[in-house]
Amino acid sequence: MKIALLCVDLQNDFYEDGALPVEGASEINFQVNKLLTSGDFAAVAASQDWHPQEHKSFASNHGREPFTPYQGESEGLGPVLWPDHCVQGSKGAEFHPEISTEYFDLIIRKGQLSGVDSYSAFRDNDGRELGLAGYFKDLGIGKIQVVGLALDVCVLYTVLDALKYGFEVELIRSASRGVEAQPGDIAAALEKMKEKGAVIRE
């Protein structure tokens, strides 16, 4: 079976000094690079948050404080408003300099529409396809190993969508970190992935 590696949002703004930091994010870089350089994968893809400055998920564009609940009508946004992050062309949107990005075969930029967010690397929150599933299927990929940030948000939704598209999925726990905005979020995300059929590997 052909296996792909999928690296989710390994961008500066999600690291410790970024706009939307994930605690311990830099701890995964060694393991991510070990996978990237292993030669074990038929394809390597990476997702990249790529928001316009006027993105409607940013609290600043509503005159609100970050992490306040989103109260609008759009199905493509929510449940909370975020700090400005991963703005197109900004340093925060760049991949972390320690990551061996030369091994990426494909980069999927997500969240580019101002009124729609995108947690999954496979599709925007309103269901619009981003092309990743078709790319993997055209290559005959049967299994995807997933790593990245943040485990309890974008990694979670990416894993769930990968399963919906019929791929076998393994989350590499040592190469993923979560936000844990609420106590238990990471544990709940891991349990949900397992319930839907993903394998959690250390």
SVG drawing of the C-alpha trace seen along z (x, -y; Angstrom):
<svg xmlns="http://www.w3.org/2000/svg" viewBox="-27 -47 43 49">
<polyline fill="none" stroke="black" stroke-width="0.4" points="0.0,0.0 1.3,-3.5 1.6,-5.8 1.6,-9.6 2.8,-12.0 0.6,-15.0 2.1,-17.9 -0.6,-20.2 0.1,-24.0 3.8,-23.9 3.8,-27.7 5.5,-30.3 2.3,-31.8 1.5,-28.4 4.9,-28.1 5.7,-29.5 6.5,-33.0 3.6,-33.3 0.3,-35.0 -1.6,-31.8 1.0,-29.7 0.8,-26.0 2.7,-25.1 5.6,-22.8 5.2,-23.2 9.0,-23.3 9.4,-20.0 7.9,-18.1 10.4,-19.5 13.0,-16.7 10.4,-14.0 8.7,-15.7 12.1,-16.1 12.9,-12.4 9.7,-11.4 10.3,-13.9 13.8,-12.5 13.0,-8.8 12.1,-8.1 9.2,-6.0 6.5,-8.0 5.1,-8.0 4.1,-11.6 4.5,-14.4 1.9,-17.1 1.6,-20.1 -1.2,-22.5 -0.6,-26.2 -3.1,-28.6 -3.1,-31.6 -5.6,-34.2 -6.3,-37.6 -5.9,-40.5 -9.7,-41.0 -10.5,-37.4 -13.8,-37.2 -12.4,-34.7 -10.1,-37.4 -11.5,-39.1 -10.0,-42.4 -12.3,-42.5 -15.3,-42.5 -14.0,-44.9 -13.9,-42.0 -11.3,-40.3 -9.7,-37.1 -11.4,-33.9 -14.8,-35.4 -17.6,-33.4 -18.5,-34.0 -22.1,-35.3 -22.7,-35.6 -24.6,-33.5 -21.9,-32.1 -21.6,-28.3 -18.0,-28.7 -16.9,-30.4 -16.9,-29.7 -17.1,-28.7 -14.7,-31.4 -12.9,-34.5 -9.1,-34.2 -6.2,-36.6 -4.9,-37.7 -2.7,-34.9 -1.1,-33.4 -1.8,-36.5 -0.9,-36.0 2.8,-36.9 3.6,-37.5 6.5,-35.9 3.9,-34.3 2.4,-32.5 5.8,-31.0 6.7,-27.4 8.9,-27.2 12.6,-27.5 13.6,-24.3 11.2,-22.2 12.8,-20.5 10.2,-21.9 12.3,-20.9 10.7,-17.4 7.1,-18.8 5.7,-17.6 2.5,-19.6 1.4,-22.6 -2.3,-23.2 -3.1,-26.8 -6.4,-27.0 -8.5,-29.7 -8.0,-32.0 -11.6,-33.2 -12.3,-36.1 -15.7,-34.8 -14.8,-31.1 -12.4,-29.5 -10.6,-26.2 -9.6,-23.8 -9.2,-20.7 -6.5,-20.4 -9.0,-18.6 -11.8,-21.3 -12.9,-24.7 -15.4,-24.8 -18.3,-25.3 -17.4,-22.1 -15.4,-23.5 -12.8,-20.9 -9.2,-22.0 -8.0,-19.2 -5.9,-17.1 -8.1,-14.0 -8.0,-13.8 -4.2,-14.3 -3.7,-11.4 -6.2,-9.2 -4.5,-9.9 -1.2,-8.7 -2.8,-5.5 -2.3,-6.5 -4.1,-4.2 -2.8,-5.3 -1.9,-8.8 0.3,-9.5 -0.7,-12.9 1.5,-15.3 1.3,-18.9 -0.5,-21.7 -2.8,-22.0 -3.9,-18.5 -7.3,-19.5 -8.2,-21.8 -6.8,-21.6 -5.2,-18.2 -8.4,-16.8 -10.5,-18.0 -7.9,-16.9 -7.9,-13.4 -11.7,-13.1 -11.9,-14.2 -9.2,-11.8 -11.2,-9.0 -14.4,-10.2 -12.5,-10.1 -11.7,-6.4 -8.0,-6.6 -6.5,-4.7 -5.1,-7.2 -2.4,-7.2 -1.8,-10.2 1.8,-10.4 1.4,-11.6 5.1,-12.5 5.0,-14.9 1.8,-16.7 0.8,-19.2 -2.5,-20.7 -3.8,-24.0 -5.8,-22.6 -8.0,-25.8 -10.2,-23.9 -8.9,-21.2 -9.4,-17.8 -9.6,-19.1 -6.6,-17.1 -7.8,-13.9 -11.3,-14.4 -9.7,-15.0 -7.7,-11.8 -10.7,-9.8 -12.8,-11.2 -10.1,-10.2 -10.0,-6.7 -13.8,-6.4 -13.9,-7.2 -11.2,-4.7 -7.8,-6.4 -4.8,-4.7 -2.8,-6.8 0.9,-6.0 3.6,-7.4"/>
</svg>
